[in-house]
């Protein structure tokens, strides 16, 4: 199943990257470019990351919450920091 349509990233690719050591959204973005288009897939990407790390018994301590001050729910190109 496609997770990121903009970059044609499938859930299997995300899972493989996590199995190979990716433990953050940033690491997945660097490896697969997931979420670097419109950004609408980032919450689902985070969900997959958390589930996979938990299933791998790696823990989710290092997962940075997606809804941090660096993301907003605005349209593409308007990902400004919020207060």
C-alpha positions in Angstrom: 0.0 0.0 0.0 1.3 3.5 -0.8 1.9 5.6 2.2 3.4 8.6 0.4 1.8 9.2 -3.0 4.1 12.2 -3.8 7.2 10.1 -3.5 5.7 6.6 -4.3 6.8 5.2 -1.0 5.0 2.0 0.0 4.5 0.6 3.6 6.9 -2.3 2.8 9.7 0.2 2.0 9.1 2.0 5.3 9.1 -1.3 7.2 12.3 -2.4 5.5 14.0 0.9 6.4 12.9 0.6 10.0 14.3 -2.9 10.1 17.6 -1.6 8.7 17.9 0.9 11.6 15.8 4.0 10.8 14.3 5.1 14.1 13.0 8.6 13.3 10.9 10.5 10.8 14.0 12.3 9.8 15.9 9.1 9.1 13.0 7.8 6.9 12.9 11.1 5.1 16.6 10.9 4.3 16.4 7.3 3.1 13.1 7.4 1.3 12.0 11.0 0.9 8.7 10.1 2.5 6.8 13.2 3.6 8.9 15.6 1.7 6.2 16.5 -0.8 2.9 17.7 0.5 3.5 16.2 4.0 0.0 14.7 4.3 1.5 11.2 4.9 3.6 12.2 7.9 1.1 11.2 10.6 0.6 7.8 9.0 4.4 7.4 8.6 4.8 8.1 12.3 2.1 5.6 13.2 3.9 2.9 11.1 7.2 3.8 12.7 5.8 3.6 16.2 4.1 0.3 15.5 7.1 -1.3 13.9 9.6 -0.1 16.6 7.3 -1.5 19.2 6.9 -4.8 17.3 10.7 -5.0 17.0 11.0 -4.4 20.7 13.2 -1.4 20.0 10.9 1.0 21.8 9.6 4.3 20.8 11.7 6.5 23.1 13.6 8.1 20.2 10.5 8.8 18.0 10.0 12.6 17.8 6.3 13.4 18.0 5.1 14.6 14.6 3.0 17.4 16.0 5.9 19.3 17.3 6.4 23.0 16.9 8.0 22.4 13.5 4.8 21.1 11.8 1.4 22.6 11.2 -1.6 21.3 9.4 -1.5 24.0 6.7 -1.3 23.5 3.0 1.9 22.4 1.2 4.7 24.9 1.3 3.4 26.5 4.5 5.0 24.2 7.1 5.9 27.1 9.4 6.7 26.7 13.1 3.8 27.3 15.3 3.8 28.8 18.7 
